[in-house]
Amino acid sequence: MTGMIDTYRGYVSMQECDEMGHMNIQHYISKSSDSSYNLRVALGLAALDQPQSGLGYVALEHHIRFHRELRTSDLVTIRSGIVELRDKTMRIYQEMREVLDDRLAATYVVDTGCLDLATRRLTAWPGETRRRAEAMKTALPPEALPRALPPEALSRDVSLARADADGMVETNRSVVNTWECDTNNHMNARFFMARFSDAQGHMWAHAGLGRHEQAARGLATATVEMRLAYFRELRAGETIVVRTGILGVEGKTIRYRHWLFSGDTGEPACAAEGAGLLFDRASRKAVALPEALRARV
């Protein structure tokens, strides 16, 4: 596509794959994050220039569609372009493909902002960045458009009180490790997704189909689409609490919600909504959700 540039080339390692036999969703974000750092250089905002510029580059929202599984030893490439340029933010399109067969693996629509590292507030993009961004303009392909999760599907009315009222259960309680923080001195987007990945197991158990029973039935789970909005930064040493609710089922798909809070202050830090399904481990094909699970949900 016009304006798209190469921003990542890598490999799926065994340690990036989970018990489902495919690359875990957090590593789709980690590779997207690596891709974004390369895009920063192309935009004239390299991380090495941060001490002089005082500017960072921060994710505000992700919309991800997972189009195919990636397995150990798959080769991966990401290309990026700019969909929309605003005063303090821009919308980026990233496209992940498996190199050997050129099949589409994932699409990302990412809203990013220019972060003033002194005030921790968004500021206007530099003129040179705007000029370079214009040269990378591209349009969203149909594969990147929302399927189950349009923008309005993601609620931003997030609080612990509402989580209590809606019966959302605790699915993660952890802490931000220093090694999870990036050049902006806050937790990288990958590790928000890592907490949600950890929460999935508790969510399926709450729905009545835990990992042990899934394995006994020869089943596994997959996320097909996810939308995340980031509300505040999390720093090293800050505690984390995730609350999860199941929104409903439709066909073979289950819809769910994760809200991530600072355990120190109770403030919301990130909200995510996702669509997932069960698949047969042998055939790798989606299967119907059990009636007992549907009744429980």
Secondary structure as UniProt FT lines:
FT   TURN            2..3
FT   STRAND          5..11
FT   HELIX           14..16
FT   TURN            19..20
FT   HELIX           25..42
FT   TURN            43..44
FT   HELIX           47..49
FT   HELIX           50..53
FT   STRAND          55..66
FT   TURN            72..73
FT   STRAND          75..85
FT   STRAND          89..98
FT   TURN            99..101
FT   STRAND          104..116
FT   TURN            117..120
FT   STRAND          121..122
FT   HELIX           127..134
FT   TURN            135..136
FT   HELIX           142..144
FT   HELIX           151..153
FT   HELIX           160..165
FT   TURN            166..167
FT   STRAND          169..175
FT   HELIX           178..180
FT   TURN            183..184
FT   HELIX           189..206
FT   TURN            207..208
FT   HELIX           211..216
FT   TURN            217..218
FT   STRAND          219..230
FT   TURN            236..237
FT   STRAND          239..250
FT   TURN            251..252
FT   STRAND          253..262
FT   TURN            263..265
FT   STRAND          268..280
FT   TURN            281..283
FT   STRAND          286..287
FT   HELIX           291..296
//
